[in-house]
Amino acid sequence: YGWEYPDGDSYATLQLPGALHVNSAQTYEAAALAGLGVIQAPLLGIGRYLESGALVEIIPDFRRRPLAVSLVVAHRSNLSRRVRAFMKWIEDVLTPYME
């Protein structure tokens, strides 16, 4: 475990001491909301807490770079209308969450 931060073209990890380790996003967020420490979490999950002021971003210069999202299909030529419709739908659903 550690704090990941951008280091050139890759990431480095800073090992930090901690008394609490969790294995669910909800518990992680709850710990931060309870004031138990600093977390590193995706904006998608905690954006509403940042907007409300319940959480505060403290080191914006060390945000992770966005991850690419891909939809993989077996053969691009000959896609059925259903597959094309699904691809369009999932793009419309996810686009507002991509930054």
ZIWOJO-V299756 format. One record per helix or strand. SS is the DSSP state (H for helix, E for strand). FROM is the first residue (numbers start at 1). TO is the last residue. If there is no record, write none. Layout:
# ZIWOJO-V299756
ss:SS from:FROM to:TO
ss:SS from:FROM to:TO
This chain:
# ZIWOJO-V299756
ss:E from:3 to:7
ss:E from:10 to:14
ss:H from:25 to:33
ss:H from:43 to:52
ss:H from:60 to:62
ss:H from:81 to:95
